Amino acid sequence: MNRIVPVLAGVVMISAILAVTARHKARVLFQELRSEQKQSRDIEVEWERLLLEQASWGKLDKIEAAAQGHLQMSMPSAGQIRVLPPPGVAP
């Protein structure tokens, strides 16, 4: 009986240390999870902002209407279009 008490005390100490270690690891992993979730939300917000920006830039008819209405611009005729060679290239 006297031999069992120190063995049981050792087992209790080891299980207590393992429980504390497991709880600490769970807290660390939970903090990492929260950090990754925040990063994921930030990326989603940035993605949605970029989609809105892309949609607004992609509205060519909106740009053309603004150019014609506010700036009195119009499409040139085929005879008015000139294609220039790149710099450094002889015509």
TATA-V597578 format. One record per backbone hydrogen bond with DSSP energy under -1.0 kcal/mol. NH is the residue of the N-H (numbers start at 1). CO is the residue of the C=O. Records with the same first field share a line. If there is no record, write none. Layout:
NH = CO ; CO
This chain:
5 = 1
7 = 3
8 = 4
9 = 5
10 = 6
11 = 7
12 = 8
13 = 9
14 = 10
15 = 11
16 = 12
17 = 13
18 = 14
19 = 15
20 = 16
21 = 17
22 = 18
23 = 19
24 = 20
25 = 21
26 = 22
27 = 23
28 = 24
29 = 25
30 = 26
31 = 27
32 = 28
33 = 29
34 = 30
35 = 31
36 = 32
37 = 33
38 = 34
39 = 35
40 = 36
41 = 37
42 = 38
43 = 39
44 = 40
45 = 41
46 = 42
47 = 43
48 = 44
49 = 45
50 = 46
51 = 47
52 = 48
53 = 49
54 = 50
55 = 51
56 = 52
57 = 53
58 = 54
60 = 58
63 = 59
64 = 60
65 = 61
66 = 62
67 = 63
68 = 64
69 = 65
70 = 66
73 = 67
89 = 86
